[in-house]
Structure formats: structure tokens, C-alpha cells
Amino acid sequence: MFFSSQGPFQSFFKNNRWSAPLYRLVYFLRYSSYFNRIIRNLHRPTFLLRLWRWHAFDRHYGIDTQFPLDPHDYDISKEVLADCTMYGGSSPDLFQRAMACLPVDAHQWVFLDVGSGKGRVLLLAGKHPFKRVLGVEFSPALHEVAKKNLQIFPAHELKCADIQSILGNALSFPLPTERLVVYMFNPFGQESVRAFVEHMCTFLKTSSHELIFVYMVPNHAQVLANCPALREMTNVWISPGDTTLRQYCRIWWSGES
Ligand SMILES: C[S@@+](CC[C@H](N)C(=O)[O-])C[C@H]1O[C@@H](n2cnc3c(N)ncnc32)[C@H](O)[C@@H]1O
């Protein structure tokens, strides 16, 4: 708990040039799920390669989108925190493979990342010529990191000129009335997924625009059965040969067959 407190002591350790690496190491060790996952998979060269590639994205651009953040440092209330998962960035490789499956002309679509964290997906989506790329994130701490990453990222690598991280709660965020790709990488537990799906469903009753819902690590996909306006397209759009993507990603669409 010493490291989760928001006191001046923690702030000093976190920001001091010499103690910051130690602080990050302690954080890393505290993240048992992240750390244990690495330990459990150390014998699997493919996992190590994947981890190296995930970090490579940050190293390449000098940004910070991979390293987990203690949810106690999200600067949000405990009640909200209860149903929220730990921050972790999407795999750039899986993200790009998922985008390649979507039968959309990006120029005509808006992209929304639900729980955009440090902005990794905003940057990855920004490499496509979407009309706009939006991310909604309720942690001020993560939102600040995202804004910094957006400033650092080289503009010439982006094909979308309008990329925003927005501070807010995804469960009440007004969805843009445009053709919309909604991307969600496991941001919260079942109750919040249910609430968000209801939010999308209510929106679809009044919107005449198509919506595609990309759910990465779909732990609570059964909730989508409550939204008849969305039809699952995973088996249609993701090639049967891409077993990894099928394992981690499910896709729904509001259009007609
Ligand atoms: C697993 S991270 C995914 C980050 C990013 N979308 C990506 O794929 O790289 C989930 C994020 O969702 C955020 N989150 C959880 N509940 C939220 C809510 N109700 N509203 C907005 N953001 C939320 C968390 O703070 C965290 O940053």
C-alpha cells in the first residue's frame, strides 16, 4: 500500500530521475497478474517474442503505452474502480489484424476506443484514414499520459488528422451519430459490459448509421445476446485460418445481411 498512496513521498519517488526506474520495477513486481503471466510463459519463445514486439512499439516511438498502471493511481473513486480492469495496451499486431478484417472504407467511419488508457489504440487507429479517432478514458492520470503520447507521436506516421483522448465515463459517453467502429479491449467487468451494451443498443434504436463493435478479449460476450440490433460477424469476417485472432477477438455489426 506504501506505493499506492498518493502522498508527496510517492510523488517524489515516481518523478525523481534516479528513483523512477526503481519505482517502475516495484510496480512491475506488484502487478502479479502481468508479472506471473510473464513468468509462466518464460519457456515459450513465441510469448517472449510477442512481449518484445509490444514493448517495441513504445521503444520505437519513445512513448509510454505498454507499462501497466496501478488502478489505485487512476485518480478515480473506489466504487467506479471496483468494476474496472488493470490498464494494459492492446497488441499492435492483433489490432492491425482485426482492422484488416473490417469491410469498411475508413474515410467514412469514426473510430471510438472504449477505455482508451494511455492512447495506444488511438495511435494505431490513427494510422488508418478514419474521419476521426476518439478515445474515452475515465482516469485523469491515464488521459494525461495519452495526451502526451499523442503530442510525441510523429504526425507523418498518421493518416487521421483528428485524434482525441476524451476524459469521461464510457458508460454515459454520447456515441457519435456517424458510421462508427467501437473498439473495446477488456476495460471492465460483466456489469459494466452489460451497461455499455445497453447504451449502444439504445443508441442504435435512434441512429440510422452502421455500427461495428470489435470486442478484444471478449470475456463477457454473452451479454451481446441482449442486443438484437447487433449480429455477430466473427466467423464471416475473420478468416478461419487466423485462429489466434478468432481466439482473442469477436466482432458484431448493426447492418443487414
Ligand atoms: C485494458 S485497458 C485498454 C487500453 C486501450 N484501449 C488499449 O487497448 O490499448 C482498459 C482501459 O479502460 C479504462 N476504463 C475502464 N472503465 C472505464 C469506463 N467506465 N470509462 C472509461 N474508461 C474506462 C481503464 O481505465 C483502462 O485504461
The ligand as an SDF file (V2000), in Angstrom:
LIG
                    3D

 27 29  0  0  0  0  0  0  0  0999 V2000
   -7.2510   -2.8660  -20.7540 C   0  0  0  0  0  0  0  0  0  0  0  0
   -7.1200   -1.1030  -20.8600 S   0  0  0  0  0  0  0  0  0  0  0  0
   -7.2220   -0.8710  -22.6250 C   0  0  0  0  0  0  0  0  0  0  0  0
   -6.4950    0.3810  -23.1090 C   0  0  0  0  0  0  0  0  0  0  0  0
   -6.6160    0.6570  -24.6090 C   0  0  0  0  0  0  0  0  0  0  0  0
   -7.9870    0.6430  -25.0540 N   0  0  0  0  0  0  0  0  0  0  0  0
   -5.8400   -0.3450  -25.4290 C   0  0  0  0  0  0  0  0  0  0  0  0
   -6.4500   -1.2670  -25.9620 O   0  0  0  0  0  0  0  0  0  0  0  0
   -4.6130   -0.2140  -25.5350 O   0  0  0  0  0  0  0  0  0  0  0  0
   -8.7320   -0.6350  -20.2860 C   0  0  0  0  0  0  0  0  0  0  0  0
   -8.9150    0.8470  -20.0050 C   0  0  0  0  0  0  0  0  0  0  0  0
  -10.2930    1.1100  -19.7990 O   0  0  0  0  0  0  0  0  0  0  0  0
  -10.4250    2.1660  -18.8380 C   0  0  0  0  0  0  0  0  0  0  0  0
  -11.7940    2.1380  -18.3010 N   0  0  0  0  0  0  0  0  0  0  0  0
  -12.3520    1.1910  -17.5020 C   0  0  0  0  0  0  0  0  0  0  0  0
  -13.6230    1.5150  -17.2300 N   0  0  0  0  0  0  0  0  0  0  0  0
  -13.8980    2.6660  -17.8890 C   0  0  0  0  0  0  0  0  0  0  0  0
  -15.0670    3.4990  -18.0210 C   0  0  0  0  0  0  0  0  0  0  0  0
  -16.2140    3.1850  -17.4110 N   0  0  0  0  0  0  0  0  0  0  0  0
  -14.9780    4.6240  -18.7610 N   0  0  0  0  0  0  0  0  0  0  0  0
  -13.8250    4.9660  -19.3870 C   0  0  0  0  0  0  0  0  0  0  0  0
  -12.6870    4.2260  -19.2970 N   0  0  0  0  0  0  0  0  0  0  0  0
  -12.7280    3.0860  -18.5670 C   0  0  0  0  0  0  0  0  0  0  0  0
   -9.3250    1.8400  -17.8320 C   0  0  0  0  0  0  0  0  0  0  0  0
   -9.0030    2.9680  -17.0760 O   0  0  0  0  0  0  0  0  0  0  0  0
   -8.2000    1.3730  -18.7670 C   0  0  0  0  0  0  0  0  0  0  0  0
   -7.4230    2.4570  -19.1610 O   0  0  0  0  0  0  0  0  0  0  0  0
  1  2  1  0
  2  3  1  0
  2 10  1  0
  3  4  1  0
  4  5  1  0
  5  6  1  0
  5  7  1  0
  7  8  2  0
  7  9  1  0
 10 11  1  0
 11 12  1  0
 11 26  1  0
 12 13  1  0
 13 14  1  0
 13 24  1  0
 14 15  1  0
 14 23  1  0
 15 16  2  0
 16 17  1  0
 17 18  1  0
 17 23  2  0
 18 19  1  0
 18 20  2  0
 20 21  1  0
 21 22  2  0
 22 23  1  0
 24 25  1  0
 24 26  1  0
 26 27  1  0
M  CHG  2   2   1   9  -1
M  END
$$$$
